[in-house]
Amino acid sequence: MANMAQAVRMALHYAEENLGVTDIFGEDVGAPLGGVFTCTQGLKTTWNSPLDERGIISMAMGIALAGGRPIAEIQFCDYIFNTIDLLKLAGNTHWASNGQWNLPMVVMTPVGSGIRGSIYHSHSFDASATHIPGWKIVMPSTPLDAYGLLIAACKETNPVMFLIPKALMRIRGAELIPGEPGEDKALSKMIDAPLGDRSKWQAQWPVLEDPGIQIGKAKIVRAGSQVTVVSYGRTLPLCAAAAEKLAGEGVDAEVIDLRSLWPYDWDAIKASIEKTGRVLFVNEDTEVTNFGEHLVRRTAEQLFFKLLAPPKLLAGKFVPGIGLADPLEMASVPQQHDVEKSIRELIAIQP
């Protein structure tokens, strides 16, 4: 099974060949490195930009306005914050032009903790991204979803933010990507660049297919009846593992992978909460002005009389950064035991 980095690479190849992608660029995106996480190895439209995040976003906007279809990578989302004004311009161009101008561009950036990246390589960007109207925003938790959501993003006529949980880059999926060989070594031999001299290496791509994953559609990872757990990205596997562990204690948790932060699948969330009466929202961005707070507010407003317990948010601590030491990083963002504790607390509340 492919890992997430390989899935992204195959989606980009599919988009080059089938969806009219013209430029895939960013810092170290082109040869010989193929991206700091190797997500762009072997692709034909890649090129290296200067170390200039504002220049990368501006260039993507210009290419899109000129009729191209670019995919721009910000190497780590920690360095995207100085482009917020440009992201706002990209998001409002279609609206401000009364529909006369489109920006079919994708901005791809690794997010979150999990690689011991300390204060400069561990930030999240999901809450900030959802504050910028005009963008669609997706964050996968599995290689198949990364592949399908990126293909969906490349079909859009206006900007899409593709947030990749860096902690999951090397995690292999449980589902085959349509067209990939079923043997890990066979796939690696086809599309992973060798160490050393790569000047003559060329990827041998499998015949890939579009899985038809839609932006804005959540996925029920585990069905349950007592409590709803809504998550995405790095924390989704933690929630799924916590739910399976608590099943041994008689707790029946339903786990929803949101996959898309905008638009998001409120119908799936609403149906689950109406069934269970309890809900926990989990992500690793800082807890103040967190995207989960919006979901808590909407839950309270629209489903108050369906609730058996107050809606709960589990998110990252409101601290300026994440420390390098393992205990500091693990204390700063949700871990599996935190999810388990939060679920137990919700179940313990009786109406």
Secondary structure, DSSP 8 states (H G I E B T S, - for coil): --BHHHHHHHHHHHHHHHS---EEEETT-STTT--TTSTTTT-SSEEE--S-HHHHHHHHHHHHHTT--EEEE-SSGGGSGGGHHHHHHHHHHHHHTTTS-----EEEEEESSSS--GGGS----HHHHTTSTT-EEE--SSHHHHHHHHHHHHH-SS-EEEEEEGGGTT-B-SS--TT--SSHHHHHHHHS--SS--TT--------------TT--EEEE--SSEEEEE-TTHHHHHHHHHHHHHTTT--EEEEE--EEES--HHHHHHHHHHHS-EEEEEEEESTT-HHHHHHHHHHHHHGGG-SS--EEEEE-S-S---SSHHHHHHHS--HHHHHHHHHHHHH---
